[in-house]
Amino acid sequence: MNHTTESPVAKKWNAIDLFCGAGGLSYGFEQAGFNILLGIDSDAKALETFERNHDGAKSICGDITNITYQDHIAPLLDGKKIDLIIGGPPCQGFSLSGPRNFNDPRNKLYLSYIRLVQEIQPKAFVIENVPGLVGLFNGEVKDNIIRIFSEMGYAVTYRILCAADYGVPQNRKRVVFVGVKGKNAFEYPAIQTEQVTCEMALSDLPPLVDTLGEAVQTYATEPRNAYQKLMRERSDAVHNHIAASHSEKVQHIISLVPDGGNYKDLPQEFRESRNFHVAWTRFNSRKPAPTIDTGHRHHFHYKYNRVPTVRECARLQSFPDDFIFLGNKTQQFRQVGNAVPPIMAQRIAEQMLQLLESEGN
């Protein structure tokens, strides 16, 4: 995440983030040069994290189905115009309601995103979601999304992106829809050839072998590579880095799994000790991590016999070390796991900025 773009941004384009959580998506857009005016979410603690890490951004905590532009959003913006709406509306309703009943109440969160785009009429929007959305009901949900926004005058494209292709040390796949008023000349970011591995991402953090850690800690080493330098650019201490307390038995079982190994490496008596096989998987030091989820209690550090800390998960999501997560550990893990990796978001944002600047209106 470069904190200065290569050429000065002539104009600050304004964006709001719906379903913002802690703000990974908006953080990436902010680093690219967008002005993040507002985040909306129903998770109060995630919004505290959002506000702490987004300078000057406002937030609205509440049920988005009851939030309107005129009554709730506009009064907070001091007359500023919204150029871009970003966000990742949950899509659980689709799998319950079926594709043809798009207006089912269970889809109300997605419909609220659509409604707010209709009310605000931004120049463009970005939707991030799980890749399964594309194939749901033979693509009918995806087609519905494209049709509805097309009828509003947006040209819509979509692509499934993998975060590891953009400098994030994690194999996280997400579908990204981009809608632009008029013609859509949006170009998705080019894939990077060099990937960042787990070891490259984490090896300078305190190991926490004989201690659970403190609220604020010093780094174990100097930065060892460009990724660690980037993560530490504005930080001189380690936060959110408290280890889980495992029983001796659990630590012993973990110790039997080699770097990059899984339950198949365990003796037979331990293999079925968890309900699903992913539960005994160790990160591979030489590869990006698997998808970081909201608990991430099923994968282990590539070297140490414990689950990753909040900070280690944040590093694997590409949050810089000065991005501090608030709340208890469960809330922090949820905030990290629900987020869009900021570096991937920044790559998308840089392309969007280029498009808006070229149109110049």
C-alpha positions in Angstrom: 0.0 0.0 0.0 1.8 3.0 -1.2 0.9 6.0 0.8 1.6 8.4 -2.0 0.5 7.8 -5.6 3.1 8.3 -8.3 1.6 11.5 -9.5 -0.4 13.9 -7.4 -4.1 13.2 -7.4 -5.7 16.3 -9.0 -9.0 15.6 -7.3 -10.2 13.7 -4.3 -13.0 11.5 -5.4 -15.6 10.8 -2.6 -16.7 7.3 -1.7 -18.9 5.6 0.9 -18.5 2.0 2.1 -21.7 0.0 2.7 -21.3 -3.1 5.0 -17.9 -1.7 5.8 -16.9 -3.8 8.8 -13.5 -2.7 10.0 -12.9 -1.1 6.6 -10.4 -3.2 4.6 -12.0 -2.3 1.3 -12.3 1.4 2.1 -8.7 1.5 3.5 -7.4 0.3 0.2 -9.4 2.9 -1.7 -8.2 5.6 0.7 -4.6 4.6 0.1 -5.2 4.9 -3.6 -6.4 8.5 -3.2 -10.1 8.3 -2.6 -11.8 10.3 0.2 -13.8 7.9 2.4 -16.7 10.0 3.7 -18.7 7.3 5.5 -19.0 3.7 6.5 -22.3 1.9 7.3 -22.5 -1.4 9.3 -24.6 -3.0 12.0 -21.5 -4.1 14.0 -20.8 -1.3 16.5 -17.3 -2.6 17.5 -16.2 -3.0 13.9 -17.3 0.6 13.3 -15.1 1.7 16.2 -12.2 0.1 14.4 -13.3 1.7 11.1 -13.4 5.2 12.6 -10.1 4.7 14.4 -8.3 3.8 11.1 -10.1 6.1 8.6 -9.1 9.7 9.3 -12.2 11.9 9.3 -14.6 9.3 8.1 -18.1 9.3 9.7 -20.0 6.1 10.4 -23.7 5.0 10.8 -24.4 2.0 13.0 -27.7 0.4 12.2 -29.9 -1.7 10.0 -29.2 -0.6 6.4 -32.7 -1.5 5.3 -33.9 1.5 7.3 -31.2 3.9 6.2 -31.9 6.4 3.4 -29.7 8.9 1.6 -31.9 11.9 2.3 -32.6 11.3 6.0 -29.4 9.6 7.3 -26.5 9.9 4.9 -26.7 13.4 3.3 -26.9 15.2 6.7 -23.4 13.8 7.6 -21.6 14.8 4.4 -21.5 18.6 4.6 -22.8 18.9 1.0 -20.1 16.6 -0.5 -21.1 14.6 -3.5 -20.7 10.8 -3.5 -18.8 9.7 -6.6 -18.4 6.0 -5.7 -20.2 3.4 -3.6 -18.2 0.3 -2.5 -19.2 -2.6 -0.3 -19.8 -6.3 0.1 -23.4 -7.0 0.8 -24.1 -10.4 2.3 -25.8 -12.8 -0.1 -27.1 -15.6 2.1 -30.7 -14.8 1.1 -30.2 -15.9 -2.5 -29.4 -19.5 -1.5 -32.6 -19.7 0.5 -35.0 -17.8 -1.7 -34.1 -19.1 -5.1 -33.0 -17.1 -8.1 -36.3 -15.9 -9.5 -37.6 -14.3 -6.3 -34.9 -11.6 -6.2 -37.2 -9.4 -4.1 -37.5 -12.0 -1.3 -37.2 -10.2 2.1 -34.2 -12.4 2.9 -32.3 -10.6 0.2 -33.0 -7.3 1.8 -29.4 -6.4 2.5 -28.4 -6.8 -1.1 -31.5 -5.0 -2.2 -30.6 -2.1 0.2 -27.2 -1.8 -1.6 -29.1 -1.6 -4.9 -31.6 0.9 -3.5 -28.9 3.2 -2.2 -27.1 3.2 -5.6 -30.5 4.1 -7.1 -31.0 7.0 -4.6 -27.4 8.4 -4.8 -26.6 7.8 -8.5 -22.8 7.7 -8.1 -20.5 7.7 -11.1 -19.5 4.1 -10.3 -19.9 1.3 -7.8 -17.8 -1.7 -6.7 -19.4 -4.9 -5.1 -17.2 -7.6 -3.6 -18.6 -11.0 -2.7 -17.8 -14.8 -2.4 -17.1 -16.4 -5.8 -19.9 -18.9 -5.4 -22.3 -16.1 -6.2 -21.3 -16.3 -9.8 -22.5 -19.8 -10.3 -25.5 -19.7 -7.9 -28.6 -21.1 -9.6 -26.8 -21.5 -12.9 -25.7 -17.8 -12.9 -29.2 -16.4 -12.5 -28.4 -14.3 -9.4 -25.3 -12.8 -11.1 -27.5 -12.1 -14.2 -30.1 -10.4 -12.1 -27.5 -8.1 -10.5 -26.2 -7.1 -13.9 -29.7 -6.6 -15.3 -30.9 -4.4 -12.4 -27.8 -2.1 -12.5 -27.9 -2.0 -16.3 -31.5 -0.7 -16.2 -30.2 2.1 -14.0 -27.7 3.1 -16.7 -24.6 1.3 -15.4 -22.3 -0.8 -17.6 -21.4 -3.7 -15.4 -18.4 -6.1 -15.6 -17.3 -8.8 -13.1 -14.3 -10.9 -12.5 -13.1 -13.5 -9.9 -9.8 -12.2 -8.4 -7.4 -14.1 -6.1 -5.7 -11.8 -3.5 -2.4 -13.7 -3.9 -2.1 -12.4 -7.4 -1.9 -8.8 -6.1 0.7 -9.0 -3.4 -1.4 -10.4 -0.6 0.0 -13.4 1.2 -3.3 -15.3 1.0 -5.2 -17.4 -1.5 -8.5 -15.6 -1.1 -10.8 -15.6 -4.1 -13.6 -13.0 -4.4 -15.8 -11.9 -7.2 -15.7 -8.2 -7.9 -18.5 -6.4 -9.8 -17.7 -2.9 -11.2 -20.5 -0.7 -12.5 -19.8 2.6 -14.3 -22.3 5.1 -15.6 -22.4 5.1 -19.4 -19.7 3.0 -20.9 -17.5 0.8 -18.7 -13.8 1.1 -19.6 -12.8 -0.3 -16.3 -9.7 -2.5 -16.5 -9.1 -5.0 -13.8 -5.6 -4.8 -12.3 -2.8 -6.8 -13.8 -1.6 -10.0 -12.0 1.7 -9.8 -10.2 4.1 -12.7 -10.9 5.8 -12.8 -7.5 3.7 -14.0 -4.6 4.2 -13.2 -0.9 4.5 -16.3 1.3 3.5 -16.9 4.9 7.1 -16.7 6.1 7.7 -13.5 4.1 4.6 -12.0 5.8 5.2 -13.1 9.4 8.8 -13.9 10.2 9.6 -10.6 11.9 6.8 -10.8 14.5 7.4 -12.0 18.1 7.3 -15.9 18.1 5.2 -16.1 21.4 6.7 -19.5 22.2 7.0 -19.2 26.0 4.6 -16.3 26.5 1.1 -15.4 25.3 2.3 -11.8 24.6 1.6 -8.3 25.7 -0.8 -5.6 24.4 2.2 -3.8 22.9 5.4 -5.6 21.8 8.6 -4.9 20.0 9.4 -6.6 16.7 11.5 -9.7 16.8 13.8 -8.6 14.0 14.4 -5.8 11.5 12.2 -6.0 8.4 13.5 -8.9 6.3 11.8 -8.1 2.9 9.7 -5.5 1.1 6.4 -6.8 2.4 7.5 -6.5 6.0 8.8 -3.0 5.4 5.5 -2.0 3.9 3.6 -3.4 6.9 5.8 -1.5 9.3 6.0 1.7 7.4 4.2 3.7 10.0 4.5 1.4 13.0 7.2 1.0 15.6 5.4 -1.6 17.8 3.3 -4.7 17.4 -0.4 -4.6 18.5 -3.2 -7.3 18.5 -0.6 -10.0 18.9 -1.8 -12.2 21.8 -1.4 -16.0 21.4 -4.2 -18.5 22.2 -3.7 -20.7 25.3 -3.6 -24.3 24.1 -3.6 -27.4 26.2 -0.5 -29.6 26.2 -2.3 -32.2 24.3 -3.4 -29.8 21.5 0.2 -28.4 21.3 1.5 -32.0 21.0 -0.9 -32.8 18.2 0.0 -29.6 16.4 3.7 -30.4 16.8 3.2 -33.7 14.8 2.0 -31.7 11.7 4.9 -30.5 9.5 5.2 -27.2 7.7 2.5 -27.2 5.1 1.1 -30.5 6.4 -2.4 -31.6 7.5 -4.4 -34.3 9.3 -2.9 -37.0 7.0 0.4 -36.5 8.8 -1.1 -37.4 12.2 -1.2 -40.8 13.8 -4.5 -42.6 13.3 -5.7 -41.9 16.9 -5.6 -38.1 16.4 -6.9 -37.9 12.8 -10.6 -37.9 13.8 -10.2 -35.7 16.8 -11.9 -32.8 15.0 -15.0 -32.9 13.0 -13.5 -31.7 9.7 -10.1 -32.4 8.3 -9.1 -28.8 7.7 -8.9 -28.5 11.5 -5.3 -29.9 11.6 -3.6 -27.9 8.8 -0.4 -26.0 9.2 0.4 -23.0 7.1 3.0 -23.6 4.4 5.9 -21.2 5.0 6.7 -21.2 1.2 3.2 -20.4 0.0 0.5 -17.8 0.6 -2.0 -18.7 3.4 -5.4 -20.3 2.8 -8.4 -18.0 3.1 -8.4 -16.3 6.5 -11.9 -16.7 8.0 -13.6 -15.0 11.0 -12.2 -17.4 13.6 -9.3 -19.0 11.9 -8.9 -21.6 14.7 -8.3 -24.5 12.3 -4.9 -23.6 10.8 -1.6 -23.3 12.6 1.5 -21.1 12.3 3.9 -22.6 9.8 6.6 -22.9 12.6 5.0 -22.5 16.0 2.5 -24.9 17.7 -0.4 -22.5 18.0 -3.1 -20.8 15.9 -2.2 -17.5 14.4 -2.8 -14.3 16.4 -5.1 -11.4 15.3 -2.0 -9.5 14.0 -0.7 -12.5 12.1 -4.1 -12.9 10.4 -4.1 -9.2 9.7 -0.7 -9.4 8.1 -2.0 -12.3 5.9 -4.9 -10.0 5.0 -2.4 -7.2 4.2 -3.5 -4.8 6.9 -0.5 -2.6 7.9 0.7 -2.8 11.5 -0.6 0.6 12.5 -4.2 -0.5 11.6 -5.4 -1.4 15.2 -8.3 -3.7 15.8 -10.7 -2.9 18.7 -12.9 -5.1 20.8 -12.3 -8.5 22.4 -10.3 -11.2 20.5 -13.4 -12.8 19.0 -14.5 -9.5 17.7 -11.1 -8.7 16.3 -10.8 -12.1 14.5 -14.2 -11.5 13.0 -13.2 -8.0 11.8 -10.1 -9.3 10.2 -11.7 -12.4 8.6 -14.7 -10.5 7.1 -12.5 -7.8 5.5 -11.4 -7.3 1.9 -7.5 -7.4 1.8 -6.5 -3.7 1.6 -3.7 -4.3 -0.9 -6.1 -6.0 -3.3 -8.6 -3.2 -2.7 -6.0 -0.6 -3.5 -5.1 -2.3 -6.8 -8.8 -2.1 -7.8 -9.0 1.4 -6.5 -6.0 2.6 -8.5 -7.7 1.3 -11.7 -11.0 3.0 -10.7 -9.1 6.3 -10.1 -7.5 6.1 -13.5 -10.9 5.6 -15.1 -12.5 8.5 -13.2 -9.5 10.8 -13.9 -9.5 10.0 -17.6 -13.2 10.9 -17.8 -12.4 14.0 -15.8 -16.0 15.0 -14.9 
